[in-house]
Amino acid sequence: MTVIATTMLPLRPHRRGKVRDVYELDDERLLIVATDRVSAFDVVMRETVPFKGIVLTQLTAWWLRQLEPIVPHHMLSTAVDPLVDEYPALGPHREILRGRVMVSRRTEVFPVECVMRGYLSGSAWKEYQASGTLAGEPLPAGLVESSRLSPAVFSPATKAETGHDENITTSTMARVVGAREAGELERLSRAIYDFACRTAEPRGIIIADTKFEFGRVDGATILIDEVLTPDSSRFWPADQYAPGRAQPSYDKQPLRDYLDGERKAGRWNGESPPPRLPEEVVATTSARYLDAFRRITGLPLDTAALP
């Protein structure tokens, strides 16, 4: 079963993102539901990617549990049955929700993305080519695409409701959230990224870059939203890493490659509505998400065992 929308749920909507639908439970809790929607180039596709939402939720939950010695987080539960017990009107939707829900604490969200970049790729590579900088800060000369950045670079960005986030300097971030808070967010981001890299590397995965979001509740800064998933991170197979070119990755790259080909052939203008996706592109993308989950956690995504 794939899920493209959850508008049928008898809950008050909080917000709807490209992938997640968020609902209000009470004054202290939100319900985050990860659908199987997929977007590329800021356009949401018509098709769903099987298991995508479950992978995003369960992988985030796995990482949050690993990270508890480092940082508190927003997750309260991913179990459906207690949720239905509390909200019986959700009963008819139990199987739709299983595996893809996260009951979370409400927070005052910091209006920045905290991006950690360990390798020069994506928008960072484009900026470096143009100006030799990353988020306005100079980088060493002579780097190539996918070069390792040592130490990793903390590269904050604005949070855009639509379109791309915009890289900003750390000084700009300090003006937005406050100097003390900016220092705390950078410290936590570096600690989380370092731990994640040490965890993923023995599993054959390079975390090239990733983004974190934080909120504040009861005076404490906590980690929120999805964490270290193929949607929020660039995962590369370590045994295929070679600087000087783009790298294969455990994410929706097959989808991006197909759409890029459609644009270059003049069959798509890059705007909505997107072209129909061939079944093999959808299947290959789904397999990438499932493989990332298995490699990182060491577990299969057994839907029969989901909470």
C-alpha positions in Angstrom: 0.0 0.0 0.0 1.3 3.4 -0.9 0.0 6.7 0.5 -0.1 9.9 -1.5 -2.2 12.0 0.9 -3.8 11.8 4.3 -6.5 14.5 4.0 -9.0 11.8 5.1 -7.7 11.8 8.7 -10.1 13.3 11.2 -7.5 15.6 12.7 -6.8 19.3 12.6 -4.2 20.1 9.9 -1.1 21.9 11.0 0.8 22.1 7.7 1.4 20.1 4.6 4.9 19.7 3.1 6.1 18.1 0.0 6.3 14.7 1.7 4.9 15.1 5.2 1.4 15.9 6.5 1.4 17.3 10.0 -1.6 17.4 12.3 -2.4 18.9 15.7 -3.0 16.4 18.5 -3.1 18.9 21.4 -1.2 21.9 22.7 1.9 19.9 23.3 2.0 17.3 20.5 1.9 17.0 16.7 1.4 14.0 14.5 3.8 13.8 11.6 2.7 11.4 8.8 5.3 10.7 6.1 3.6 9.9 2.8 5.1 8.2 -0.3 5.1 11.5 -2.3 8.3 12.3 -4.0 9.6 15.6 -5.4 12.5 16.6 -7.6 13.6 20.0 -8.8 10.9 21.4 -6.4 8.1 19.7 -8.2 6.0 16.9 -6.6 5.5 13.9 -8.8 2.1 12.3 -9.6 3.5 8.9 -8.7 4.3 7.6 -5.3 7.4 5.7 -4.3 6.6 2.5 -2.4 7.9 2.3 1.2 9.4 5.8 1.0 7.4 7.3 3.8 8.0 4.3 6.0 11.7 4.4 5.4 11.9 8.1 6.2 10.0 7.6 9.5 11.7 4.4 10.7 15.2 5.6 9.7 14.6 8.9 11.5 13.4 7.0 14.6 16.4 4.7 14.5 18.8 7.6 14.4 17.1 9.5 17.1 17.4 6.6 19.5 21.1 6.3 18.6 21.6 10.1 19.2 19.9 10.3 22.6 23.3 10.5 24.5 24.2 13.6 22.4 21.0 15.6 22.0 17.3 15.4 23.1 14.7 15.1 20.3 11.1 15.6 19.5 10.0 12.0 19.0 7.5 10.6 21.6 6.3 7.5 19.7 6.0 5.8 16.4 3.4 3.3 17.5 0.0 3.3 15.9 -2.1 1.2 18.3 -1.7 3.5 21.3 -2.5 6.5 19.0 -5.7 4.8 17.8 -6.6 4.0 21.4 -6.3 7.7 22.3 -8.1 8.8 19.1 -10.6 6.0 18.1 -11.7 8.0 15.0 -8.3 7.0 13.5 -9.2 3.3 13.7 -10.3 2.9 10.1 -6.9 4.4 9.0 -4.8 2.2 11.2 -3.0 0.3 8.4 -2.5 3.4 6.3 -0.7 5.0 9.3 1.3 2.0 10.5 5.1 2.6 10.2 4.8 6.1 8.9 3.7 8.2 11.9 5.6 10.0 14.5 4.0 11.6 17.6 6.2 14.6 18.3 6.6 17.4 20.8 5.7 20.8 19.7 8.6 23.3 19.7 9.5 26.8 18.8 11.3 26.0 15.6 14.6 27.8 14.8 14.1 29.4 11.3 17.3 27.9 9.8 18.5 24.7 8.3 21.8 23.5 9.9 23.7 21.9 7.1 26.9 19.9 7.6 29.0 19.3 4.5 31.8 16.8 4.6 32.3 16.7 0.9 32.0 19.3 -1.9 28.8 18.4 -3.8 25.5 19.8 -5.0 24.9 23.5 -4.5 28.2 23.8 -2.5 30.2 22.6 -5.6 28.3 25.1 -7.8 29.1 27.9 -5.5 32.7 26.9 -5.2 33.1 26.8 -9.0 31.7 30.2 -9.3 33.5 32.0 -6.4 35.8 29.7 -4.5 33.5 30.0 -1.4 30.9 28.0 0.5 28.0 30.0 2.0 30.2 33.1 1.4 33.2 31.7 3.3 36.4 31.0 1.3 37.5 27.4 0.7 41.0 26.2 -0.3 41.9 26.5 -3.9 42.2 23.4 -6.2 39.3 21.4 -4.9 37.4 19.2 -7.3 33.8 17.9 -7.3 33.2 15.5 -4.3 36.5 16.5 -2.6 36.5 15.7 1.1 36.3 18.8 3.3 38.4 18.4 6.5 37.2 19.6 8.9 33.6 19.4 7.7 31.9 22.7 7.0 29.0 24.0 8.9 26.8 25.7 6.3 23.5 27.1 7.5 20.6 28.0 5.2 17.3 29.7 5.3 14.2 27.6 5.6 12.2 28.2 2.4 8.5 27.3 2.3 8.7 26.9 -1.5 11.7 26.6 -3.8 15.3 26.1 -2.7 16.7 27.0 0.7 19.4 29.7 0.5 22.9 29.3 1.9 23.8 32.0 4.4 26.9 32.8 6.4 27.3 31.9 10.1 27.3 35.7 10.9 23.9 36.0 9.1 22.6 33.1 11.1 23.8 34.7 14.3 21.8 37.8 13.4 18.7 35.6 12.7 18.7 33.4 15.8 21.1 35.1 18.2 24.9 34.6 18.7 24.6 32.2 21.6 21.9 30.1 19.9 23.9 30.0 16.7 26.9 28.7 18.5 24.9 26.0 20.2 23.3 24.9 16.9 26.7 24.6 15.3 28.1 22.6 18.2 25.2 20.2 18.2 25.3 19.9 14.4 29.0 19.0 14.4 28.5 16.5 17.2 25.6 14.8 15.5 27.4 14.7 12.1 30.6 13.3 13.6 28.6 10.5 15.3 26.6 9.7 12.2 29.7 9.5 10.1 31.4 7.1 12.6 28.3 5.0 12.6 27.8 4.9 8.8 31.4 4.4 7.6 31.8 0.8 8.9 28.5 0.1 7.1 30.0 1.2 3.8 28.2 4.6 3.6 29.7 8.1 3.3 27.4 10.8 4.5 28.5 13.5 2.2 26.2 16.2 3.6 23.1 16.4 5.7 20.8 19.0 7.2 19.3 19.2 10.7 16.5 21.2 12.2 16.2 22.3 15.8 13.5 23.7 18.1 13.3 25.0 21.6 10.9 23.6 24.2 11.0 24.3 28.0 14.2 26.2 27.5 16.1 23.3 25.9 17.2 23.0 22.3 16.1 19.7 20.7 16.5 17.9 17.4 13.4 17.9 15.3 12.0 16.8 11.9 13.6 14.0 9.8 17.1 13.0 10.6 19.8 11.4 8.4 17.5 10.0 5.8 18.0 9.8 2.0 15.8 12.9 1.7 17.8 15.0 4.1 21.2 13.6 3.4 23.6 12.6 0.6 24.5 8.9 1.2 27.3 7.6 -1.1 28.6 4.0 -1.3 32.1 4.2 0.1 33.5 1.5 -2.2 32.6 3.6 -5.3 33.9 6.9 -4.0 36.2 8.8 -6.4 36.7 12.6 -6.2 36.5 14.6 -9.4 33.0 13.5 -10.4 29.5 13.1 -9.1 29.0 10.1 -7.0 26.3 7.4 -7.0 23.9 7.8 -4.1 21.2 6.0 -2.0 18.4 8.4 -2.8 16.1 9.6 -5.6 19.0 10.1 -8.0 17.3 7.7 -10.6 14.3 10.0 -10.6 16.5 13.1 -11.0 18.4 11.5 -13.8 15.2 10.6 -15.7 13.7 14.1 -15.3 17.0 15.8 -16.3 16.9 13.7 -19.5 13.4 14.8 -20.1 14.4 18.4 -19.7 17.4 18.1 -22.0 15.2 16.4 -24.6 12.7 19.3 -24.5 9.9 17.1 -23.2 9.6 18.9 -19.8 10.0 22.6 -18.9 10.9 21.9 -15.3 7.6 23.0 -13.9 4.4 21.4 -12.8 2.8 19.2 -14.1 5.8 16.8 -14.2 6.1 14.0 -16.8 4.8 10.5 -16.0 7.4 8.3 -14.4 8.2 4.9 -16.0 7.6 2.0 -13.6 11.3 1.1 -13.6 12.3 4.5 -12.4 9.8 4.3 -9.5 10.9 0.7 -8.7 14.6 1.7 -8.8 14.1 4.7 -6.6 12.1 2.6 -4.0 14.9 0.0 -4.0 17.5 2.8 -3.2 15.5 3.9 -0.1 15.1 0.3 1.1 18.8 -0.4 0.6 19.8 2.7 2.5 17.6 1.6 5.5 19.1 -1.9 5.4 22.7 -0.8 5.2 22.5 1.8 7.9 20.4 -0.1 10.5 21.4 -3.6 9.6 17.8 -4.6 9.6 15.2 -5.3 6.8 12.2 -3.1 6.6 9.8 -5.8 7.7 6.3 -4.2 7.5 4.9 -7.0 9.6 7.0 -5.9 12.6 6.3 -2.1 12.3 4.9 -0.5 15.5 
